[in-house]
């Protein structure tokens, strides 16, 4: 049981975490801060937070657990705002979708206070953002990646593991480098492709007519293109090296498929499609599916 959660960023991810802690009876009080006063007030009216803080620092004051749920580009500024109250024994976590840039910012700013920070990434979310979509069940049955550093207090790593497990997550650990390489492949590139696909549709003279004829396949493929632009701008830029590697691998695969089409190589094209189909059929969204731990510098 925590006495007080300091929530910095009252949006979908932070709000859902606060609601999940409350539902599980793991926190007595939530104090929240966001740059937008209207967002904080809405969070208070919804019962996501109990008290509105006037600054990030005041949200941290008196808290024994702190969640930083801001866009990854705002991480360093947030660390600067709260560093004077990053005390030993208080659990500080983030929910950023990239980890190396957040960890680098924490190293620069927190310095000797770095052991209190446990970087985290819940593999959960929706294509809609905002406190109005906060849901206590958002993290149920989802993976949660921790990327602790050599300096991270192992007691706090265990606390982080326990709290995310208590709200329904399967907790995994890996290095920040391995995290960013892996999620460039399975999350960041798919978003980039969805954005590019919708751009291509919109730029065609007949694009709107084509969209009017689209069905479930288009819906499933394009869903993530509706994701928050600010969040995904930051993610793609902060992890650009790994995303560009994955984009090049995708481009090579697309070129190979196109070459078979141009050459009318039906049997070879079918073989390639069958390989892709088999790989997708074998995959399943399984919380128990193991992920390699990785080593520093792993790709």
Secondary structure by P-SEA (a helix, b strand, c coil): cccccccccccaaaaaaaaaaaaaccccbbbbccccaaaaaaaaaaccccccccccccccccccbbbbcccccaaaaaaaaccccccccbbbbbbccccaaaaaaaaaccccccccbbbbbbcccccccccccccccccccbbbbbbccccccaaaaaaaaaaaaaaccbbbbbcaaaaaaaaaaccaaaaaaaaaaaaaaaaccaaaaaaaaccaaaaaacccccccaaaaaaaaaaaaaaaaaaaaaaaaaaaaaaaaaaacaaaaaaaaaaaaaaaaaaccccccbbbbbcccccc
